[in-house]
Amino acid sequence: MESIGGWYEKNNHDAGEWYWPGQERPEPDRASEILTGLMLFRPLLRLLRFPLAFAMLALAGTPGFGQAASEAQLKAAYLVNFLKYVEWPGSHPTLTICLFGRDSLGHHLAAYEGRQVAGRELRVRRVSGPEQLADCQELFVPESEEARFAAVLRWADKLPILTVSDGDRFLHDGGAIALIRGDGRLQFDINTDAVNRAGLKAGSPMLRLARQVSGGSR
C-alpha cells in the first residue's frame, strides 16, 4: 500500500496498530488510515474551510460515504481515533466507548463496532450510572448534558477512562478532551492534568495535533 505523505511504510503484520516513521505498520481499514493521515497534517486541514469537505475526506470508506456526511459522523470518527493515541494501564482484550445521556453519536459509532482498534475489538455501549463504568476506556458526555458534567466526571474520577465531550465547558469542569468547532472545521483541546489523573498517557502526536493543550505536561 502507498504511504500517506511518506509517514507510513508497508508491512505484513496484523491490522489494528498504528506506527510512526521508521516502524513497520499493518494494513489499517481505509477510514482510519485517511482520518489519521489528515490528523497528521494539521496545516493542510487549515485550508479545508468547508466542514463537508473535511468530513467526506475523513470518512471515506465508511458506510454511507458518498452521501452528505454530518458533524456527528466526524465526531464519532474522532472518538475512535483517540483510542489509538492513548495508553491505558494493564491489558484489555477490548476497547469500549461508553456513551452517557442524550447523544447523537451512537448510530454512527455502531458502524465501527467490532472492528480492530489498536489490536483490540471495539465495543460501544450506553451508561447511565457510576456502577456501569468499570469496563469503559472512553466516556463521551454530550454538550446536551452540560448541567451534569461535574457529576459524571466525579463518577469517572481516578478511573482509567478518557473523558470526552463536545461541550465548551468540559475541560473547565475537569474533562480530558473537548471537541471544538471553529474556523469551519472540527478540532480538539486536551487537558493533560485530567489525562494524567486518570492514569492514562496521551501520545505526543496527539498532543501536537491538539488545538490547545492545558495542564502541567505536553
N, C-alpha and C positions, 0 to 999 in steps of 0.2 A: 504493500500500500504506500502511496506517496505521502510524504510528511507534510504537516501543516506548517508552512513558513520556516521549515528547517528545524523545528523544535523536537520532532519525534523521529525515531528510526523504526525499521521493520524488525519483527522478531517472530518466533514461533511458539510463544508461551500462551497459557490460557488467558482468556479475556477477563477484564474486570479491574485490573490495576492500572494506575497512571504513573508514568515515568518521565523524567526530565532529561535534558541533553546529556549524552554520554551513557545513558542507561537504556537497556532494552525495554520495549513496550509491547503489550499484547495488542490484538486487534479489537478495539472497543466498538460498541454499537455506533452507528453513524451520527445519531443525535448527540450523544455525549461528546464525540470527537469534535463536531462542529462547534458546540457551545463552549467546550473547554478551549478550543483554538481561539474563539472570539474573546474569551475572558483574558487570554494571554496577551491579546493585542488591544489593550485598552485605548491607546492612541487612535487606532482605527475606529473604535466604537464612537469616539468623539465626532467622527464625521457622519455617523448614522443618526441623523436628526429625526427620522420618522420611526416611531415605535413599531409600526407594522413591518417595516423592512428589517429591523433588528430581530423581531420575533420570528419572522419566517426564516432568517438565516440560522437562528439558534435552534429552531425546532425542525429543521429539515430531517426527514427520515422518521419522524414520529407519526403515529396515526393521525390522519386529518391534515397532514402537511399539504399545502396547495390551496387550502381554504384560508379564510381570514383568521390569523392567529390572534388570540386575545392576550391581554396583560396577565390574566390568571394562568394561562399556559406557560408564559415565560417565567412567572414566579415559581411555578411547580418545577420547571427545569432547573432553576437556581437552587431550590431546596435539595434536589437530587445531587447536583454537582458539589454543593457544600460538603456532602458526606465524603467526597474524595480528597478533601484538603484538610481534614481534621483527624487527629489520632485520639482514640478512646483507650482508657486503661483496660487491661485484661483482653481476653479474646471473646468474640461473639460470632456465632455462625450466621447471624442475620444482622441487617441494619434496619431499624424500624423508625419511620417517620410517624409521629403522633400528631393528630390534629385536634385542637380544642375549639369548641364554640362554633359559631355560625360562619364557617369559612367557605370560600368558593373554589378551593383548590383540590378537594377530594376527587372529583370526577377526572381532573387532568392528571393527578398523581396515579390514578388507577392504571393509566397507560404504561407506567414504569414498574408496577408491582410485579415481583417475580424475576425481574432482571438482576443480573450480577452487577454490583456496585462495589468497587474496591475488593473484589473477590468474594463478596458475600451477597446473599439473596436479599433483595429489598422488599420490605413489607410496609404497609400503610394501614393505620387504624385510628379510630377516634377515641378520645379520652374525655372524661367529664369530672374526674376527681383525682386527688393525690395518690390514692392506692393503685391507680392504673398506670403509673409512670415507670414502674420497675424495669421494663424491658424497652423503654424508649431511648433511642440515641439522639433524636432530634425532635423538638417540640415546636410546632407552629401555632402562634396565637394571633388571630387576625385583628386588624385595626378596629373592627366592629366590637371587639371585646376590650377596648381600651380601659373601661372602668374596672376591669378585673385583672389588668396586667400585674399589679403588685401582688394580689392574692395568688395568682398562678405561678409567678416567679418564686414566691415563698415555698410553694409545693416542690419546685424543682431545685431549691437552694441546696448546693453542695452535692447534688446528684450529678453523675456524668452524662449530662444532657445538654446538647447545643440548642439554646432557645433562640427562636427566630420570629419576627413579626414584620408586617408592612405598616406598622403604626409609627408615627414620628416620635412619640414619647417613649418608645420601648426601651431604648438604651438608657435614657434618663432614669427609668424605673428599675434598671438593673438587668435588662436583657442583653444577649450576646451579639445578635446581628439584626439590623433593621434594613429591610428592602426599601429603597428610596427612589422615587420617580423625580427626575429633574433633567432639564435640557432635552426633553423628548426621548429619554431612554431610562431604563431601569438600572440602578446602581445599588451598592450596599455599603453600610457603615458597620464597623465592628468595635466592640468593647472588649479589649483583651483582659481586663480585670474580671469580667464575667466569665470569659472562656477559661481563664486560669482557676477561678473559684470552683468551677465545675470539674476540675481535674483533667481538662482537655488541652490539647496542643494544636493550635492553628498553624498550618504550614506557611512558610514565608511567601510563597507565590500568592496565597490567598490574602495575606496582609498587604502585599504590594498592589494588589488589584482593587482593594477597598477604596472607596471614595474618601473615607475618613477613618482613621484609627485612633481610638481614645483608650486610656488606661496606661499602665506602667510599662508595657513592653511592646515592641514592634518587630 
